[in-house]
Amino acid sequence: MIELQHVSKAFNGVTVIDDLSLHIARGEFTVILGSSGSGKSTLLKMMNRLLEHDSGRILFADDEIRSFRPEAIRRRMGYAIQSVGLFPHWNVEKNIATVPTLLKWPAGRIHERVTELMTLLQLDAELYRQRYPHQLSGGQQQRVGVARALAGNPEVLLMDEPFGALDPVTRGALQLEIARIHKAFDKTIVLVTHDIDEALSLATRIVLLDQGRIVQSGTPLQMLSSPTNDFVTDFFGRSDVGIKLLGLQRVATHLRADERAAGEPVLASLSLREALSIFLSRQVDRLPVVDSDGQPLGVIHFHDLLDLRP
């Protein structure tokens, strides 16, 4: 889908991206992770020509990215950023409809698309359609920004620290929405963040940058269990790697199906990290497990969490 071949970028003689090669497959949720100044945002902006690369090649759908007009490539790649960037003098509907309007969709189709996306992102269309950005909370504005990025049904969704300014509850809710969109529509997503937990919970693959180079790339499990060097180990944290590993695994894969237990059940879809918190808060050693319909599936034991291996 997107391929970078020996790409470099410098500003005022300072190299920001250094001979970087990367392939992002169709349907992949790639999270670009790194500390401030590692080149994350620069890398993302070169993918849709908000910044031009100095050397190397960037391919989109097998074609050199410079063979596209900048506006054409941006219509095929939705772009959502932390500051949202909504047009303050346009209402929610007009903001979301930006790209479909440029593409000259019929008015009825645009109206339906806006309603569909607002529903998808849990914004009441009748309540918020005519409101202006200043009349929305930060979380609502961010949802509108994501809806606008998705409105033209882009092949790729680029996201640059989209949830960084939000409170933890709103941030968590939007992360769940993006994960749901990725799963439901098999959308190719590239997200930039410095938040390790966000990367681990969302990514199918993590790309860790340092000083404009890729230090390691792999699944969240690979990054935690098989770090290539001390930098990777230190970045993800030596002391709490076990807790992070629990966050990557689900209750469903560690339950004992032939047992039953009393007490309030937990969902099989919970992470083992969430299950651990419940064990500690209830001070029990067994929890009954149910599916999304409330049907009993078995039991998970506290001591089973202590014996897990990556």
C-alpha positions as CSV (number, residue, x, y, z in Angstrom):
1,M,0.0,0.0,0.0
2,I,2.7,2.5,1.1
3,E,6.4,1.9,0.6
4,L,9.3,4.1,1.5
5,Q,12.7,3.2,-0.1
6,H,15.8,4.8,1.4
7,V,14.0,8.0,2.2
8,S,15.8,11.0,3.9
9,K,14.6,14.4,5.0
10,A,16.6,17.3,6.5
11,F,15.7,20.8,7.8
12,N,18.3,23.5,7.7
13,G,21.0,20.9,7.4
14,V,19.8,18.7,10.3
15,T,18.8,15.2,9.2
16,V,15.3,14.3,10.6
17,I,14.7,11.1,8.5
18,D,17.8,9.1,7.7
19,D,17.8,6.5,4.9
20,L,14.6,5.0,6.1
21,S,12.8,2.1,4.3
22,L,9.4,0.8,5.4
23,H,6.5,-1.1,3.8
24,I,2.9,-0.6,5.1
25,A,0.6,-3.4,3.9
26,R,-3.1,-2.9,3.0
27,G,-5.3,-3.3,6.0
28,E,-2.5,-3.0,8.5
29,F,-2.7,-0.8,11.6
30,T,0.8,0.6,11.8
31,V,1.7,2.8,14.8
32,I,4.9,4.9,14.5
33,L,6.3,5.3,18.0
34,G,9.2,7.3,19.3
35,S,10.2,10.1,21.6
36,S,9.9,13.8,20.7
37,G,12.2,14.7,17.8
38,S,12.5,11.1,16.6
39,G,11.0,12.0,13.2
40,K,7.5,10.5,13.6
41,S,5.4,13.4,12.4
42,T,7.8,14.2,9.5
43,L,7.6,10.6,8.4
44,L,3.8,10.7,8.4
45,K,3.6,14.1,6.5
46,M,5.8,12.8,3.7
47,M,3.4,10.0,3.0
48,N,0.7,12.4,1.8
49,R,3.1,15.1,0.5
50,L,2.4,17.7,3.3
51,L,6.2,17.6,3.3
52,E,8.3,16.6,0.3
53,H,11.1,14.1,0.9
54,D,14.7,15.0,-0.1
55,S,15.9,11.7,-1.4
56,G,14.7,8.1,-1.9
57,R,11.3,7.0,-3.2
58,I,7.8,6.9,-1.7
59,L,5.3,4.6,-3.4
60,F,1.5,4.6,-2.9
61,A,-0.4,1.7,-4.5
62,D,2.8,0.9,-6.5
63,D,3.0,4.4,-8.0
64,E,5.6,7.1,-7.1
65,I,3.9,9.5,-4.8
66,R,5.2,12.5,-6.8
67,S,3.3,11.3,-9.9
68,F,0.1,12.3,-8.1
69,R,-1.1,15.9,-7.6
70,P,-0.9,16.8,-3.9
71,E,-4.6,17.3,-3.7
72,A,-5.3,14.0,-5.3
73,I,-3.2,12.0,-2.9
74,R,-4.8,13.8,0.1
75,R,-8.2,12.8,-1.1
76,R,-7.1,9.2,-1.0
77,M,-5.5,9.5,2.4
78,G,-7.6,10.9,5.2
79,Y,-5.7,12.9,7.7
80,A,-6.5,13.6,11.4
81,I,-4.4,15.6,13.8
82,Q,-4.3,16.5,17.5
83,S,-5.3,20.1,16.9
84,V,-8.3,18.8,14.9
85,G,-8.2,21.8,12.5
86,L,-12.0,22.2,12.0
87,F,-13.2,25.2,10.1
88,P,-14.6,27.4,12.9
89,H,-17.2,29.1,10.6
90,W,-18.6,25.8,9.3
91,N,-21.0,23.7,11.2
92,V,-20.3,20.0,11.9
93,E,-22.1,18.7,8.8
94,K,-20.2,21.0,6.5
95,N,-16.9,20.2,8.1
96,I,-17.4,16.5,7.7
97,A,-18.5,17.0,4.1
98,T,-15.3,18.8,3.1
99,V,-13.9,16.1,0.9
100,P,-17.1,14.7,-0.5
101,T,-18.0,18.2,-1.6
102,L,-14.7,18.6,-3.3
103,L,-15.3,15.3,-5.0
104,K,-18.7,16.7,-6.2
105,W,-20.8,14.0,-4.6
106,P,-24.6,14.5,-4.9
107,A,-26.1,16.4,-1.9
108,G,-28.2,13.4,-0.9
109,R,-25.2,11.1,-0.8
110,I,-23.2,13.6,1.2
111,H,-26.0,14.0,3.8
112,E,-26.3,10.2,4.2
113,R,-22.5,9.9,4.6
114,V,-22.4,12.6,7.3
115,T,-25.2,10.8,9.2
116,E,-23.5,7.4,8.8
117,L,-20.1,8.7,10.2
118,M,-21.7,10.6,13.0
119,T,-23.5,7.5,14.0
120,L,-20.4,5.4,13.7
121,L,-18.5,7.8,16.0
122,Q,-21.4,8.0,18.5
123,L,-22.4,11.6,17.7
124,D,-26.1,12.2,17.7
125,A,-26.6,13.5,14.1
126,E,-29.8,15.4,14.8
127,L,-28.3,17.0,17.9
128,Y,-24.9,18.0,16.6
129,R,-25.2,18.3,12.8
130,Q,-25.9,22.0,12.8
131,R,-23.5,22.9,15.7
132,Y,-20.3,24.8,15.3
133,P,-16.9,23.6,16.6
134,H,-16.9,26.1,19.5
135,Q,-20.1,24.5,20.7
136,L,-18.5,21.1,21.1
137,S,-16.3,19.5,23.7
138,G,-12.7,18.6,22.9
139,G,-13.7,14.9,22.5
140,Q,-16.6,15.8,20.2
141,Q,-14.4,18.0,18.1
142,Q,-11.9,15.1,17.7
143,R,-14.7,12.8,16.7
144,V,-15.7,15.3,14.0
145,G,-12.1,15.5,12.9
146,V,-11.9,11.7,12.5
147,A,-15.3,11.7,10.7
148,R,-14.0,14.3,8.3
149,A,-10.9,12.3,7.6
150,L,-13.0,9.2,6.8
151,A,-15.8,11.0,4.8
152,G,-14.4,10.5,1.3
153,N,-13.8,6.8,2.1
154,P,-10.0,7.1,1.8
155,E,-7.8,4.1,1.2
156,V,-5.5,5.1,4.1
157,L,-6.2,7.0,7.3
158,L,-3.2,9.0,8.6
159,M,-3.4,10.1,12.3
160,D,-0.9,12.4,14.0
161,E,-1.2,12.3,17.8
162,P,-5.0,12.5,17.3
163,F,-5.9,12.0,21.0
164,G,-3.0,13.6,22.8
165,A,-4.9,16.6,24.2
166,L,-7.9,14.6,25.5
167,D,-8.7,13.5,29.0
168,P,-8.0,9.7,29.7
169,V,-11.7,8.7,29.6
170,T,-12.4,10.4,26.2
171,R,-9.1,9.2,24.8
172,G,-9.8,5.6,25.7
173,A,-13.3,5.8,24.1
174,L,-11.9,7.2,20.9
175,Q,-9.2,4.6,20.8
176,L,-11.9,1.9,21.0
177,E,-13.8,3.6,18.1
178,I,-10.7,3.7,15.9
179,A,-9.9,0.0,16.7
180,R,-13.5,-0.8,15.8
181,I,-13.3,1.1,12.5
182,H,-10.1,-0.7,11.6
183,K,-11.6,-4.1,12.3
184,A,-15.0,-3.5,10.7
185,F,-13.7,-1.9,7.5
186,D,-10.2,-3.4,7.2
187,K,-8.9,0.2,6.8
188,T,-5.2,0.8,6.4
189,I,-4.3,3.1,9.3
190,V,-1.0,4.8,10.2
191,L,-0.9,6.5,13.6
192,V,1.8,8.5,15.2
193,T,2.1,8.6,19.0
194,H,4.6,8.8,21.8
195,D,2.1,6.9,24.1
196,I,3.4,3.3,24.6
197,D,0.1,1.9,25.9
198,E,-1.8,3.5,23.0
199,A,0.6,1.8,20.5
200,L,0.4,-1.6,22.2
201,S,-3.4,-1.6,22.4
202,L,-4.1,-0.4,18.8
203,A,-1.2,-1.6,16.5
204,T,-1.0,-4.7,14.4
205,R,2.6,-3.5,13.9
206,I,4.8,-1.0,15.7
207,V,7.6,0.9,14.1
208,L,9.9,2.4,16.7
209,L,12.0,5.4,15.6
210,D,15.1,7.0,17.1
211,Q,16.9,9.9,15.4
212,G,15.1,9.3,12.1
213,R,15.9,5.6,11.8
214,I,13.9,2.5,12.5
215,V,15.3,0.8,15.6
216,Q,12.8,-2.1,15.5
217,S,9.6,-3.0,13.8
218,G,7.2,-5.8,14.7
219,T,4.0,-6.9,16.4
220,P,3.4,-5.5,19.9
221,L,4.2,-9.0,21.3
222,Q,7.5,-9.1,19.4
223,M,8.5,-5.6,20.6
224,L,7.9,-6.6,24.2
225,S,9.2,-10.2,24.2
226,S,12.0,-9.9,21.7
227,P,13.6,-6.4,21.9
228,T,16.5,-6.1,19.5
229,N,18.7,-4.0,21.8
230,D,18.8,-2.1,25.1
231,F,17.2,1.0,23.5
232,V,14.0,-0.9,22.8
233,T,14.0,-2.6,26.2
234,D,14.4,0.8,28.0
235,F,11.9,2.5,25.8
236,F,9.1,0.0,26.6
237,G,10.2,-0.2,30.2
238,R,12.1,-2.9,32.0
239,S,10.1,-2.9,35.2
240,D,6.6,-3.3,33.9
241,V,7.0,-5.4,30.8
242,G,5.0,-8.2,32.4
243,I,2.0,-5.9,33.0
244,K,2.2,-4.7,29.4
245,L,2.2,-8.3,28.1
246,L,-0.9,-9.0,30.1
247,G,-2.6,-6.1,28.2
248,L,-2.0,-7.9,24.9
249,Q,-3.7,-11.2,25.9
250,R,-7.4,-11.9,26.4
251,V,-9.3,-13.7,29.1
252,A,-10.8,-16.0,26.5
253,T,-7.5,-17.6,25.7
254,H,-6.7,-18.5,29.3
255,L,-10.0,-19.7,30.8
256,R,-10.8,-23.1,32.2
257,A,-13.9,-24.1,30.3
258,D,-14.8,-27.1,32.5
259,E,-15.2,-25.1,35.7
260,R,-17.8,-22.8,37.2
261,A,-17.5,-20.2,40.0
262,A,-19.8,-17.9,41.9
263,G,-19.7,-14.1,41.7
264,E,-20.1,-11.3,39.1
265,P,-18.7,-12.6,35.8
266,V,-16.2,-10.9,33.6
267,L,-16.3,-10.8,29.8
268,A,-14.0,-13.1,27.8
269,S,-13.0,-10.1,25.7
270,L,-11.3,-8.3,28.6
271,S,-7.5,-8.1,28.6
272,L,-5.6,-10.1,31.2
273,R,-4.4,-6.7,32.5
274,E,-8.0,-5.7,33.2
275,A,-8.7,-9.1,34.7
276,L,-5.8,-8.6,37.1
277,S,-7.2,-5.3,38.3
278,I,-10.6,-7.0,39.0
279,F,-8.8,-9.9,40.9
280,L,-7.1,-7.4,43.1
281,S,-10.1,-5.1,43.7
282,R,-12.4,-8.1,44.6
283,Q,-9.6,-10.0,46.4
284,V,-10.7,-13.4,44.9
285,D,-8.7,-16.1,43.2
286,R,-11.3,-17.1,40.6
287,L,-13.6,-15.2,38.3
288,P,-16.5,-16.6,36.2
289,V,-16.3,-15.8,32.5
290,V,-19.1,-15.1,30.1
291,D,-19.4,-14.2,26.4
292,S,-21.0,-11.0,25.1
293,D,-24.5,-12.5,25.4
294,G,-23.9,-13.4,29.1
295,Q,-23.5,-17.1,28.5
296,P,-21.1,-18.9,30.9
297,L,-17.8,-20.0,29.3
298,G,-15.7,-21.1,32.3
299,V,-13.4,-19.7,34.9
300,I,-10.1,-17.8,35.0
301,H,-7.7,-18.3,37.9
302,F,-5.5,-15.6,39.4
303,H,-2.5,-17.9,39.7
304,D,-2.8,-18.7,35.9
305,L,-1.8,-15.1,35.3
306,L,1.4,-15.5,37.3
307,D,2.5,-18.4,35.1
308,L,2.1,-16.7,31.7
309,R,4.9,-16.7,29.3
310,P,5.2,-14.3,26.3
